[in-house]
Amino acid sequence: MRVDKFLKVSRIVKRRTVAKEACDAGRVSVNGRTAKAGNEVAAGDEVAVRFGTSALRVRVVSVAENVRKEDAADMYEILSRERF
């Protein structure tokens, strides 16, 4: 699954266009490498996202095309959350 779609489906980012813009701006990394929106993610990958004054690092637990809102948080495990 594309990283921008994963961020949207898992509800880490509210809209896919915002996720794509974050990737294009270099604020998303997969396994320590800066990610483009089209980079693939799979279970076990680590994804880091920098938002304005915070950063979130998660491990991908599962990948699914459609997920209910209640189950979205089960798609990842939070490794760290920082505020600047």
C-alpha positions in Angstrom: 0.0 0.0 0.0 1.2 3.5 -0.8 2.4 5.4 2.3 0.0 8.4 1.7 -2.9 6.0 1.5 -1.8 4.2 4.6 -1.6 7.4 6.6 -5.1 8.3 5.5 -6.7 4.8 6.0 -5.1 4.5 9.4 -6.4 8.0 10.2 -2.9 9.3 11.2 -3.6 12.0 8.7 -7.2 13.1 8.0 -7.0 13.5 4.2 -4.9 11.8 1.6 -4.0 15.1 -0.1 -2.5 16.3 3.2 -0.6 13.0 3.5 0.8 13.5 -0.1 1.8 17.1 0.6 3.6 15.9 3.8 5.5 13.3 1.8 6.3 15.9 -1.0 7.7 18.2 1.7 10.0 15.5 3.1 8.2 15.2 6.5 7.5 11.5 6.1 10.0 8.7 6.4 9.7 4.9 6.0 12.4 2.8 7.8 14.6 5.9 8.2 14.5 7.0 4.6 12.6 10.0 3.3 9.5 8.7 1.6 7.6 9.8 -1.5 3.8 9.5 -1.5 4.1 6.4 -3.8 6.5 4.4 -1.6 5.1 1.1 -0.5 4.6 0.2 3.2 4.1 -3.3 4.6 3.6 -4.8 8.0 6.7 -4.3 10.1 7.8 -1.1 8.5 8.4 2.0 10.7 6.8 5.2 9.5 7.7 8.6 11.0 5.6 11.8 10.3 6.5 15.3 11.4 3.6 17.7 11.9 4.1 21.4 12.8 5.3 21.1 16.4 5.2 17.3 16.9 6.5 14.1 15.5 5.0 10.6 15.5 6.8 7.3 14.9 4.7 4.2 14.4 5.3 0.5 13.3 2.9 -0.8 10.7 1.0 -3.8 12.1 -1.4 -4.4 9.3 -2.4 -3.0 5.9 -6.0 -2.9 4.7 -7.7 -1.0 1.9 -10.8 -0.1 3.9 -11.0 0.1 7.7 -13.7 1.2 10.0 -12.9 4.2 12.2 -13.0 2.1 15.3 -10.4 -0.3 13.9 -8.0 2.2 12.3 -5.8 2.5 15.4 -5.2 -1.3 15.2 -3.3 -0.8 12.0 -0.2 0.6 13.8 1.7 0.6 17.1 3.0 4.0 18.4 6.7 3.8 19.0 7.2 7.5 20.0 5.4 10.8 20.1 7.4 14.0 20.5 6.5 17.7 20.9 8.9 20.4 20.0 
